[in-house]
């Protein structure tokens, strides 16, 4: 039997990016402030999402003790405990004039199960999404 992850643990400094692609539905409740020619909407509600592509993990770390660089670039559909469904709480504000507007929103993900185990310690994930954009209303 080979060594466990805990026996091979090395302190490192680095950065890793996880990329997920979701299809989302965001029903909301809100309040509109009419400000002369402009409107301002405040909205809150759930953000219900399903993953539609593999999780892409890309990153790099430098091992502190010897300066060795370690790179990772992998895509995976399912790992033990991976669930493609995700629920998030969403807060969004929008300001507009006639059919055009600008919006800013933030979503807080809830606990999403373990992704992997390193040295016997489960790793848990949750999301945080910042959104900003331009919008055009059809009606």
N, C-alpha and C positions, 0 to 999 in steps of 0.2 A: 504494500500500500504506500502511495506517495505521500509527500508532506502536505499538510493542510494549508489553507490560505493563511491562517494565523501564524504559521511557522515561516512563511515567506513574506510577511508584512514588512514594508519599508516605508518610512516617512517620505512624503513627496509634496511638492508644490506644483499646481497646474490648473488647467481649466478644461472643462468638458461641456459640450453643447448637445442637448437632446432635441431632435426635431420630430414633431408629431404633426400629422395633418388630420383635421377633424371636419366632419359635417355637423353643423350645430343648428339647433332651434332655440330661440330665446324669447319666449313669451314674457311680457312685462306688464306692470302697472306703473302709472306715472301721473305727474301733475304738470300742466302747462301754465306758464306765466306769460301773459300777453304784454309786451313792452313796446307800446306805440307801433312801429313798423316791423318789429322783430318778435319772435317767439323764443321762449326758453323752456325746454322740457327736462324734467328730472325723472329718471326711470329706474326701477329695481325689479329683479325677477331672476328666475333660474336660467342657466345656460346648460342645455342638455346636448351632449356631444357623443359621437361615435367615431373612433379612429378609422380612417379609410386608406391608410398606407403603412408600410413598415416603420417602426421606430428607427431613426437614424441617430447614432451616437458618434460624435467626432471630438477628439481632444488630444491633449498632450500634457505630460507631467515630467518634471525633473526630480529624480531621486536625490534627496538631500545628502546622503552619505557619500555618493560617488559621482554625482553630476550627470549620470546617465539619463538620456531622454527616452521616454516611453510614449508611443503614439497609439491611438485607437481610432479606427474608422470602420464601423460595422452597421449593418442593417439587420433587423430581426422582426419577424411577424409576431411571434409569441414566445415568451419566456415563462418559466414557472410562475404562476400567479398573475400574469398579465391579463388585464380586462380591458377591451377596447371601448367600453362605455365609461363616460365621465359626467359627473354633475358638478356644477359650479354655481356660486352666487354671483350675480352680476349687478353692477351699479353703472349707470351711464347718464351723461348729460349731453344736451344738444341745443345749439342755438342756430336760428335760421331766419331767412328772409324769403317770403313767398315759397317757392318750391326748392330752394337751395339751402343747404345747411352744413355745419361742421359738428362733429361729435367726438367725444372722448369717453372711453369706458374702461372699466377694470373688472376682471373676474377672479374670484378666489376659489380654487379647487378644493375639494374635500379629500380626505384620506382615500388612497387608491390601491392598497394592497402592496405586497412586496415585489420588487423587481428581481432581486438577487440576494444571495447570502455570501458575505465575506467573513471568514473567520468565525462563523456561527452567528453573526449578527445580521438580522434581516434589514434590508434597505427599503424604505417606504417612499412613495412619491406623491406629489400633489402639484397642481399647476397654478400659475399666476399669469394672467394675460392682460396686457395693456393694449387698448385699441384706440386708434384715432383715424379720422377720415373725413371725406367730403361726401355729402349725400344729395340726391335729387329725388323728390317725391313725384310719383307718376300721377297721383290724383290730388 
